[in-house]
Each structure stands twice: as structure tokens, then as C-alpha cells.
């Protein structure tokens, strides 16, 4: 069953434009409520969290109206990280969790992500079933069975207390100066508090959200601010989260940025040495650098690749029984601790490595030499299908032939915006640029012609 409004990570778009309208959110809430009340019983509950976007108020109220109209009882968490919704869905015995967030996107975008009762994101099949309900006549509840809604004031701190339990028992962060960039997003209150309670000297950035400044010049997609703060304050390390705090980028004491691939390599090595890495396998997407794969092979470990999206990483991990995975963008999934990517928990594990080894961040965050990688995004018009055209397919075939035995090529359509992502890896920098630019030019050519 095909999905029309769900992408690679829930429903996403510009606020007050389809599909991110109050009207659609109300119907989506009602459809989700009907899906999770298929047995017709009462007493079902849903937890709803959000990040700090202005449009979160509108979508939260609309979803609540839709859900309660089909008999779901709604527990409103307020601004919390996405992984907190996964955690609280499970710990509060809810039937479904919803996070209102567009993650690293600018403030004018928003999104709706669904979690099942075990705290994991819904499968493609479940999302397709909700869409099917959405497209039909949604059966509402009898007046006696309309759901209730209530605020949960301590959900954020329940998550914070749990996060501290993932840090090694008896260890503290005394003596460490940590820059923490919360991207003016969902973790702006809880993340600095957790690090401070563990003993770190915290230099907070991006902790003054106003509804419009989420991810604006800060956070994991703009790590320059954190890098500058590291140098200015002589900090030991920086942790840069994104707007919903499900991803983290690390910056060492020199101001050098380490992406998710480097962090996963470190965790895989440490967990393997401790006998904790199940089946000696790390799960990552097709976007992860070839250097990571080669590094793991040299350590006697294995890289399992999936499609792009932390949800697909988690699905592969659950199917294979593996416990560590993630994305180059900074989603680090540790199913021993969490049901989805968790930037704060990843940061805590990195700090634990610093404390336990006594090594500086620069030594821990540079695990392998990256194979040169070039990624370019090409925007296309509505209704256009550039990847299906002859000129683009010919350009891709020619590029693959030129890279044969020297590198790899990955072309994909974004699941969240009208963009074609063209990525290649190759030791020859000149060849790398030539093959990527040739495909970009072909996509632009057919897009302009359309």
C-alpha cells in the first residue's frame, strides 16, 4: 500500500501549507486514533511532545482534537526531545506517541512523527494503513467515549533522570568543560541540566528559543558556533544537537568537527572490546563513508547498510538483533538504551569514553581517514520526475562506469523535500567533482526543460 503524505520520517512540510495544516493534523489525529482503537475498546492513551517551533501550538491542538474525537486520551508533554517521546510512550504504557517536529529543518517547517507502543517509529505499512483511514470517512466516538487531555509537567525530567542512568555508574564529569549547543530546540532545558548534574562545567548555546530561531545559525547543522565557543572558552569538547535532539555532532578541543561516522566507529570499537557489540555488526545507511566500512573491516567488524533514515536503521537492527547503528548526520541509535536516535545519550557515551580513557576528544573522534565524499542537492519542480528521464539515466550510467573499481555513487530522491541528492566517493578528487557535476547538470537540464 503506497504512502502519499508520509515520507522517510513521518509527515513534514511548511507550516500552514499542505500537509502541515491544522485541518490535516486534526484528521490525521483522528485517523491515528481510529487505527490504534481498532478493537473498539476504551482507555487508550497517546503522548504528544513537540519542539520549540511556533507552529507546534497549532498542530498540538489540532492533533489533540482529532485524537480525542476518536476516544483517545491525550497526555501533553510540551517541548521534549524526540527520543523522550519514544521513552515516555513505553514507560507511560501509551498506545502511541507523537512528536511534532521538523528536526533540523528551519522554523517555518514542521512535522509529525508517530511511535508505536514499544517506543519505536511506525513501519511503512502502519503509516499506509493510517493514510487509508485518513482518506475515508473517519468514525467518531460516541459522546460518552470522547477522550480527555491533560498536561504532564514532569515528563521532560523523567527522561532526564533516565538519561543519567546510561552514564557509567560511579563516574562523573568533574573537570570537563563542555560546550553544549541545543539549537534553540527541544533539549534546551534538559540537556544542560543533565550534564551539570553529572559534574561538567557547561557552556550553553542555543538555549533561548523564541519560536522562530530553532536551528538558526546553531546546532548540529551549523556547528561553527559551537566550534568557535570551544576555542573561545578553552573547552574540552562540544556537543551540538539538532532541533529535536535526536542527533549529535561532536567538536573536539581544537574546534574540529566529528560526524556520526566517526562517533559510530568509536562506539563500535569500544563495545566490541567490551564484548557488547552484538554479532560484531554496526548498522549504518548507504550515506556513511566508505572509510568507515574499511576501518571496521580492519578491526574484524562488519558494516550493515540500509536505506537513508534512522527509522530504517532501527528496523534493520531489530530484525538482525544488532544494538548499535546510526547515520553520518549524527543519529546514533543504541537500542540497549533507546528506541531511536538520541543526541544526548550519544554525547554522554562520548564523554564517558573521555573520562574512562583519559584521552582528549581529538584522539577519540578521529578513528579513520574519510574517503573523499561529495554531496550536492538539486531542487526540482512539482510534478517533475527527473530520475526517470533518459538524459539523467544516461548521465548516471556514464558516471558509474567512470567510478567502477575506484569509488561508489549514490543517487536518491529526498523523502522530505523536492530535492535529488547526488553523492559520490572516490580517492581521485578531480574525478569525484566531474561525476557529481555531470549528474547535477543533467538533473538541472531536465528540470528546467520541464
C-alpha positions as CSV (number, residue, x, y, z in Angstrom):
1,X,0.0,0.0,0.0
2,X,1.6,3.3,-1.1
3,X,2.0,6.3,1.2
4,X,1.2,9.8,-0.1
5,X,1.8,12.2,2.8
6,X,4.2,10.2,4.9
7,X,7.9,10.5,4.0
8,X,11.1,8.9,5.3
9,X,10.4,10.4,8.8
10,X,6.7,11.0,9.3
11,X,4.8,13.8,7.7
12,X,6.7,17.0,7.0
13,X,6.2,20.3,5.2
14,X,5.9,24.1,5.6
15,X,3.6,25.1,8.4
16,X,0.1,26.3,7.3
17,X,0.7,24.6,3.9
18,X,-0.4,21.1,2.9
19,X,0.2,18.7,4.6
20,X,1.2,20.8,7.7
21,X,-2.2,22.5,8.2
22,X,-4.4,22.4,11.3
23,X,-7.2,20.7,9.2
24,X,-5.0,17.9,8.0
25,X,-3.5,17.5,11.5
26,X,-6.9,17.1,13.0
27,X,-7.9,14.4,10.5
28,X,-4.5,12.7,10.9
29,X,-5.0,12.6,14.6
30,X,-8.5,11.1,14.2
31,X,-7.2,8.6,11.7
32,X,-4.4,7.6,14.0
33,X,-6.8,7.3,16.9
34,X,-9.1,5.1,14.9
35,X,-6.1,2.9,13.8
36,X,-5.0,2.4,17.4
37,X,-8.6,1.8,18.6
38,X,-9.3,-0.9,16.1
39,X,-10.5,-3.3,18.8
40,X,-13.1,-0.7,19.8
41,X,-12.1,-0.7,23.5
42,X,-11.8,2.5,25.6
43,X,-9.0,3.7,27.8
44,X,-6.4,4.1,25.1
45,X,-3.8,6.9,25.6
46,X,-1.3,8.8,23.5
47,X,1.6,11.0,24.5
48,X,2.4,14.1,22.4
49,X,5.6,16.0,22.5
50,X,6.9,18.9,20.4
51,X,9.9,21.0,19.8
52,X,10.0,24.8,20.1
53,X,8.6,25.9,16.8
54,X,5.8,28.5,16.8
55,X,3.6,26.2,14.7
56,X,3.8,23.5,17.3
57,X,0.9,25.1,19.3
58,X,-1.4,24.9,16.3
59,X,-0.5,21.3,15.4
60,X,-0.6,20.1,19.0
61,X,-4.2,21.4,19.5
62,X,-5.4,20.1,16.2
63,X,-3.9,16.6,16.8
64,X,-5.5,16.6,20.3
65,X,-8.9,17.4,18.9
66,X,-8.7,14.6,16.3
67,X,-7.4,12.1,18.8
68,X,-9.9,12.8,21.5
69,X,-12.7,12.8,18.9
70,X,-12.0,9.1,18.4
71,X,-11.8,8.2,22.0
72,X,-8.0,8.5,22.7
73,X,-6.8,10.1,26.0
74,X,-4.0,12.6,25.3
75,X,-1.1,13.3,27.6
76,X,0.7,16.5,26.6
77,X,4.4,16.6,27.3
78,X,5.2,20.1,26.0
79,X,8.7,20.7,24.5
80,X,10.7,17.5,24.8
81,X,13.3,15.7,22.7
82,X,12.1,13.2,20.1
83,X,13.8,10.3,22.0
84,X,11.9,11.4,25.1
85,X,8.7,10.7,23.3
86,X,9.9,7.2,22.4
87,X,11.0,6.6,26.0
88,X,7.8,8.0,27.6
89,X,5.5,6.2,25.2
90,X,6.8,3.0,26.5
91,X,7.2,3.9,30.2
92,X,3.8,5.5,30.4
93,X,2.2,2.5,28.8
94,X,0.7,4.6,25.9
95,X,-0.6,3.0,22.7
96,X,1.0,5.6,20.6
97,X,3.5,8.5,20.8
98,X,3.6,11.6,18.6
99,X,6.4,14.1,18.1
100,X,5.7,17.4,16.5
101,X,9.0,18.5,14.9
102,X,10.8,19.0,11.6
103,X,14.1,18.0,13.2
104,X,17.0,20.0,11.7
105,X,14.8,22.0,9.3
106,X,14.2,25.8,9.6
107,X,11.4,27.1,11.9
108,X,8.8,27.6,9.1
109,X,8.7,23.8,8.6
110,X,7.2,21.3,10.9
111,X,6.4,17.6,11.0
112,X,4.5,14.8,12.8
113,X,6.2,11.5,13.7
114,X,4.4,8.5,15.2
115,X,5.8,5.9,17.7
116,X,4.2,2.6,18.4
117,X,3.6,1.3,22.0
118,X,7.1,-0.1,22.3
119,X,8.6,3.3,21.6
120,X,9.7,2.6,18.0
121,X,8.7,4.6,15.0
122,X,5.9,3.1,13.0
123,X,6.6,1.0,10.0
124,X,5.8,2.0,6.4
125,X,2.9,-0.5,6.5
126,X,1.3,1.1,9.6
127,X,1.7,4.5,8.1
128,X,0.0,3.4,4.9
129,X,-2.9,2.0,6.9
130,X,-3.4,5.3,8.7
131,X,-3.4,7.0,5.4
132,X,-6.1,4.7,4.1
133,X,-8.2,5.6,7.2
134,X,-7.5,9.3,6.6
135,X,-8.8,9.1,3.0
136,X,-12.1,7.6,4.0
137,X,-14.9,8.6,6.4
138,X,-13.5,8.5,9.9
139,X,-15.8,7.0,12.5
140,X,-16.0,9.3,15.6
141,X,-16.7,8.1,19.1
142,X,-20.0,8.2,21.0
143,X,-20.2,11.4,23.2
144,X,-19.8,9.2,26.3
145,X,-16.4,7.9,24.9
146,X,-14.7,11.2,23.8
147,X,-11.2,11.2,25.1
148,X,-9.7,13.6,27.7
149,X,-6.5,15.6,27.5
150,X,-4.1,16.6,30.4
151,X,-0.7,18.2,30.8
152,X,2.2,16.1,32.1
153,X,4.6,18.5,33.7
154,X,7.4,16.1,34.7
155,X,7.8,14.1,31.5
156,X,10.9,16.0,30.5
157,X,12.6,15.4,33.8
158,X,11.6,11.7,33.9
159,X,13.6,11.4,30.6
160,X,16.5,13.4,32.1
161,X,16.7,11.1,35.1
162,X,16.7,8.1,32.8
163,X,19.5,9.7,30.6
164,X,21.8,9.9,33.6
165,X,21.4,6.2,34.2
166,X,23.0,5.4,30.9
167,X,26.3,7.1,32.1
168,X,28.7,4.7,33.8
169,X,27.9,4.2,37.4
170,X,30.2,5.9,39.8
171,X,31.7,8.1,37.1
172,X,31.4,11.9,37.0
173,X,32.3,14.7,34.5
174,X,34.2,16.8,37.1
175,X,36.9,18.9,35.4
176,X,35.4,18.7,31.9
177,X,34.4,21.9,30.3
178,X,31.7,21.2,27.7
179,X,30.1,23.5,25.2
180,X,26.5,22.3,24.7
181,X,24.6,23.7,21.7
182,X,20.9,22.9,22.0
183,X,19.9,24.6,18.7
184,X,17.2,26.6,20.5
185,X,15.3,23.4,20.3
186,X,13.6,20.7,22.4
187,X,16.6,19.9,24.7
188,X,17.3,23.5,25.7
189,X,16.3,22.8,29.3
190,X,17.1,19.1,30.0
191,X,20.4,18.6,28.3
192,X,22.4,21.4,30.2
193,X,20.8,20.2,33.5
194,X,21.9,16.6,32.9
195,X,25.5,17.5,32.1
196,X,25.6,19.9,35.1
197,X,24.2,17.3,37.5
198,X,26.9,14.8,36.3
199,X,29.6,17.4,37.2
200,X,30.5,19.1,34.0
201,X,31.2,22.8,33.6
202,X,28.6,23.6,30.9
203,X,28.8,26.4,28.4
204,X,25.3,26.5,26.9
205,X,24.5,27.8,23.4
206,X,21.1,27.8,21.7
207,X,19.1,27.7,24.9
208,X,16.8,30.8,24.3
209,X,14.1,29.6,21.9
210,X,11.5,32.1,20.7
211,X,9.5,30.0,18.3
212,X,11.4,31.2,15.3
213,X,15.1,30.7,16.0
214,X,15.3,26.8,16.1
215,X,18.3,25.6,14.1
216,X,19.1,29.2,13.2
217,X,22.8,29.5,12.9
218,X,23.3,26.9,15.6
219,X,23.0,23.2,16.3
220,X,24.3,20.1,14.6
221,X,23.7,21.5,11.1
222,X,25.6,24.7,11.9
223,X,28.5,23.5,14.2
224,X,30.6,26.6,13.6
225,X,29.1,28.4,16.5
226,X,30.0,25.5,18.9
227,X,33.5,25.3,17.4
228,X,34.1,29.0,18.0
229,X,32.8,28.6,21.6
230,X,35.2,25.7,22.2
231,X,38.2,27.9,21.1
232,X,37.0,31.0,22.9
233,X,36.4,29.2,26.2
234,X,39.2,26.6,26.0
235,X,36.6,23.8,26.3
236,X,37.4,20.2,26.2
237,X,34.6,19.2,23.8
238,X,31.4,20.5,22.3
239,X,28.1,18.6,21.7
240,X,25.9,20.1,19.1
241,X,22.3,18.8,19.0
242,X,19.6,19.4,16.4
243,X,16.2,20.9,16.9
244,X,14.6,17.8,18.3
245,X,17.8,16.4,19.9
246,X,17.7,13.1,18.1
247,X,21.1,13.7,16.6
248,X,24.5,15.0,17.8
249,X,27.7,16.2,16.2
250,X,30.9,16.4,18.3
251,X,33.6,19.1,18.1
252,X,36.9,18.4,19.7
253,X,39.2,20.7,21.7
254,X,40.8,22.1,18.5
255,X,37.4,23.0,17.0
256,X,37.4,20.1,14.5
257,X,34.0,18.6,13.8
258,X,33.4,14.8,14.0
259,X,30.3,13.5,12.2
260,X,28.2,10.5,13.1
261,X,30.5,8.1,11.2
262,X,33.5,8.9,13.5
263,X,31.3,8.6,16.6
264,X,29.9,5.3,15.5
265,X,33.4,4.0,14.7
266,X,34.5,4.9,18.3
267,X,31.5,3.3,19.9
268,X,31.7,0.1,17.8
269,X,35.4,-0.3,18.7
270,X,34.7,0.2,22.4
271,X,31.7,-2.0,22.5
272,X,33.4,-4.8,20.6
273,X,36.4,-4.7,23.0
274,X,33.9,-4.9,25.9
275,X,32.0,-7.8,24.3
276,X,28.9,-5.6,24.0
277,X,28.6,-5.2,20.2
278,X,26.2,-7.9,19.0
279,X,27.5,-10.1,16.2
280,X,30.3,-7.6,15.7
281,X,28.0,-5.5,13.5
282,X,27.3,-1.8,13.1
283,X,24.3,-0.7,11.1
284,X,24.5,2.5,9.0
285,X,22.9,3.9,5.9
286,X,24.2,4.0,2.4
287,X,25.4,7.6,3.1
288,X,28.1,6.5,5.6
289,X,31.6,7.0,4.3
290,X,33.5,4.2,2.6
291,X,36.3,4.9,5.1
292,X,34.1,3.7,7.9
293,X,33.4,0.4,6.2
294,X,37.1,-0.2,5.6
295,X,38.0,0.8,9.2
296,X,35.6,-1.6,10.6
297,X,36.8,-4.4,8.4
298,X,40.3,-3.8,9.6
299,X,39.0,-4.2,13.2
300,X,37.3,-7.5,12.3
301,X,33.9,-5.9,12.4
302,X,31.1,-5.6,9.9
303,X,29.0,-2.8,8.5
304,X,25.4,-3.5,7.5
305,X,24.0,-0.8,5.2
306,X,20.4,0.3,5.0
307,X,18.3,3.0,3.2
308,X,18.5,6.6,4.4
309,X,16.6,7.3,7.5
310,X,17.2,6.4,11.2
311,X,13.8,4.5,11.1
312,X,15.3,2.1,8.5
313,X,18.4,1.7,10.6
314,X,16.3,0.8,13.6
315,X,14.2,-1.7,11.6
316,X,17.4,-3.5,10.4
317,X,18.8,-3.5,13.9
318,X,15.6,-5.1,15.3
319,X,15.4,-7.6,12.5
320,X,19.1,-8.6,12.9
321,X,19.3,-8.4,16.6
322,X,22.0,-5.7,16.5
323,X,22.4,-3.0,19.1
324,X,24.4,-0.2,17.5
325,X,23.7,1.9,14.4
326,X,23.1,5.3,13.1
327,X,23.7,7.9,10.4
328,X,26.5,10.1,9.2
329,X,24.3,13.1,10.1
330,X,24.6,12.3,13.8
331,X,21.7,10.0,14.5
332,X,23.3,7.4,16.9
333,X,20.9,4.5,17.8
334,X,21.8,2.4,20.8
335,X,18.9,0.0,21.4
336,X,20.4,-1.0,24.7
337,X,19.3,2.4,25.9
338,X,16.8,4.0,23.5
339,X,14.4,3.2,20.7
340,X,15.5,5.9,18.3
341,X,18.5,8.2,17.7
342,X,19.3,10.1,20.8
343,X,21.8,13.0,20.6
344,X,22.1,13.5,24.4
345,X,22.8,9.8,25.1
346,X,25.3,9.7,22.3
347,X,27.0,12.8,23.8
348,X,27.1,11.1,27.2
349,X,28.7,8.0,25.8
350,X,31.4,10.1,24.2
351,X,32.0,11.9,27.4
352,X,32.2,8.5,29.2
353,X,34.9,7.5,26.8
354,X,36.9,10.6,27.6
355,X,36.5,10.0,31.3
356,X,37.4,6.3,31.1
357,X,40.3,6.6,28.7
358,X,41.7,9.9,29.9
359,X,42.2,10.8,26.2
360,X,41.2,14.2,24.7
361,X,38.3,14.4,22.3
362,X,40.6,14.9,19.3
363,X,42.1,11.4,19.9
364,X,38.8,9.7,20.3
365,X,36.9,11.4,17.5
366,X,39.3,10.7,14.6
367,X,39.0,7.0,14.1
368,X,39.7,6.7,10.3
369,X,40.6,8.7,7.2
370,X,37.5,9.6,5.2
371,X,37.4,8.7,1.6
372,X,36.7,12.0,-0.2
373,X,32.9,12.4,-0.5
374,X,30.9,15.0,-2.4
375,X,27.2,15.5,-1.9
376,X,25.1,18.0,-3.9
377,X,21.4,18.7,-3.7
378,X,19.4,19.6,-6.8
379,X,15.9,21.1,-6.4
380,X,13.3,20.2,-8.9
381,X,9.8,21.5,-9.7
382,X,6.4,20.0,-8.5
383,X,5.3,17.0,-10.6
384,X,8.7,16.5,-12.1
385,X,10.4,13.1,-12.1
386,X,14.0,13.8,-13.2
387,X,15.4,10.4,-12.2
388,X,13.0,8.7,-14.7
389,X,14.2,10.7,-17.7
390,X,16.6,9.4,-20.4
391,X,19.3,12.1,-20.1
392,X,19.6,11.7,-16.3
393,X,19.7,7.9,-16.5
394,X,22.4,8.1,-19.2
395,X,24.4,10.5,-17.0
396,X,24.2,8.1,-14.1
397,X,25.3,5.2,-16.2
398,X,28.3,7.1,-17.5
399,X,29.3,8.2,-14.0
400,X,29.0,4.6,-12.7
401,X,31.2,3.4,-15.5
402,X,33.9,6.0,-14.7
403,X,33.8,5.2,-11.0
404,X,33.9,1.4,-11.5
405,X,36.5,-0.1,-9.1
406,X,37.5,3.4,-7.8
407,X,34.5,4.5,-5.7
408,X,30.8,4.5,-5.4
409,X,27.8,6.6,-6.5
410,X,24.5,7.1,-4.7
411,X,21.6,9.0,-6.2
412,X,18.3,9.3,-4.3
413,X,15.2,11.5,-4.0
414,X,14.7,13.1,-0.7
415,X,11.8,11.9,1.3
416,X,11.1,15.3,3.0
417,X,11.6,17.9,0.2
418,X,11.7,18.1,-3.6
419,X,15.4,17.5,-3.9
420,X,17.6,15.0,-5.7
421,X,20.7,14.1,-3.6
422,X,23.8,13.2,-5.7
423,X,26.6,11.7,-3.7
424,X,29.9,10.1,-4.8
425,X,33.0,8.8,-3.1
426,X,36.4,8.5,-4.8
427,X,40.1,8.8,-4.0
428,X,40.5,11.0,-7.1
429,X,39.2,14.4,-6.2
430,X,39.0,15.6,-9.8
431,X,37.1,12.6,-10.9
432,X,34.8,13.0,-7.9
433,X,33.8,16.5,-8.9
434,X,33.4,15.6,-12.5
435,X,31.0,12.7,-12.0
436,X,28.8,14.6,-9.5
437,X,28.6,17.7,-11.6
438,X,27.7,15.7,-14.7
439,X,24.7,14.3,-12.9
440,X,23.7,17.6,-11.3
441,X,23.8,19.2,-14.7
442,X,21.6,16.5,-16.2
443,X,19.0,16.8,-13.5
444,X,19.0,20.6,-13.8
445,X,18.7,20.3,-17.5
446,X,15.6,18.2,-17.5
447,X,14.1,20.2,-14.6
448,X,14.5,23.5,-16.4
449,X,13.1,21.9,-19.6
450,X,10.0,20.8,-17.7
